[in-house]
């Protein structure tokens, strides 16, 4: 923050050469940017909640022991302990009927 002169008692404004750098327009721009950032985070949380709600249960997809050439660890839907399509913690050595192998 620039030096405040004795003439200016507004600590919320920055001054350089006695000219204010903050204005209603720049405040509005910062407020808009903050609002957009918060809005984006809320939208991401809502999307994540929709995805979680749309996931299938393990029992509905025959979640069971996998085979060497067909298991969650090599499935396109698997992401480090979770699945894009099945709810709950997912083990890499398991399998379900939604299995799709990753392209090598």
NUDRENMAR-596897 format. One line per 4 residues: number of its first residue (from 1); for each residue x, y negated, z of C-alpha. Coordinates in steps of 0.02 Angstrom, whole numbers, plus 32768, in hexadecimal, padded with zeros to 4 digits. Each point is the difference from the previous one (the first is absolute). Example, Ala and Ser with C-alpha at 12.3 -4.5 7.8 and 13.67 -1.06 7.14 Angstrom:
<torfis>
1) 8267,80E1,8186  8045,7F54,7FDF
</torfis>
This chain:
<torfis>
1) 8000,8000,8000  8043,7F52,7FD7  802A,7F7E,8083  7F68,7FA4,8045
5) 8015,7F46,800C  7FBD,7F9C,8093  7F7D,7FB7,7F8A  7FB2,80AA,7FE1
9) 7FAE,8062,808B  7FB8,808F,7F97  806C,8099,8024  7F96,8065,7F85
13) 8046,7F9B,7F6E  80B2,8008,7FC1  8053,7F5E,7FCF  8097,7FE4,7F93
17) 8032,7F4D,7FE0  7F63,7FCC,805E  7F8E,8052,7F7C  7F89,808A,8039
21) 801B,80A8,7FAB  7F5C,804A,803F  7F5B,7FC2,7FBF  7F4F,803A,7FFA
25) 8026,8050,7F57  8095,8064,803E  7FA0,8032,809D  7F73,803D,7F90
29) 807C,8060,7F95  804B,8055,809B  7F53,8025,8045  7FCA,804A,7F59
33) 809E,806B,7FF9  7FE3,803E,80B3  7F49,8025,7FD8  8032,8061,7F63
37) 8080,8063,8063  7F81,802E,8087  7F7D,8026,7F7C  8077,8075,7FA6
41) 8028,805D,80A2  7F46,8012,8028  7FDE,8041,7F50  808C,807F,8013
45) 7FBA,803C,80A7  7F52,8010,7FB6  8044,8063,7F6C  8062,8072,8075
49) 7F63,801E,8068  7F9D,802C,7F63  8086,807B,7FCB  8004,804F,80AD
53) 7F43,8011,8001  8000,804D,7F52  8081,8086,802E  7FC6,80B4,800A
57) 800F,806E,8099  8081,808B,8003  7F7A,8085,800F  7FA3,7FC1,7F67
61) 809A,8017,7F90  803E,80A8,8043  809B,7FB4,8054  806D,809A,801E
65) 80AF,8047,7FF4  8052,7FD4,7F5B  806D,8063,7F8A  80B1,7FDA,7FC2
69) 7FC0,7FB5,7F5D  7F60,7FB2,8047  8006,7F9C,80A2  7FDF,7F50,803E
73) 80B7,7FCF,8001  8004,8006,7F42  7F50,7FBB,7FE2  7FE1,7F56,7FAF
77) 7F87,7FD4,808D  807B,8021,808F  8053,7F6C,8056  8072,8029,8095
81) 7F89,8057,8076  7F5E,7FC5,7FB1  7F99,8019,7F64  7FA8,7F82,7F92
85) 7F68,8073,7FF7  7FFA,8066,80A2  7FED,7FB6,80AF  8071,8024,8093
89) 80B6,8030,8010  803A,806A,7F6E  808E,807D,8009  806F,800F,7F64
93) 7FFA,80BF,8000  7F41,8005,7FF9  7F8C,8002,7F67  7F4F,7FD0,7FCF
97) 7F91,8010,7F68  8026,7F4C,7FCE  80B8,802D,7FE4  8051,7FB2,7F67
101) 80BB,801C,7FE7  8071,7F69,7FE6  804C,7FED,7F55  80B9,8022,800A
</torfis>
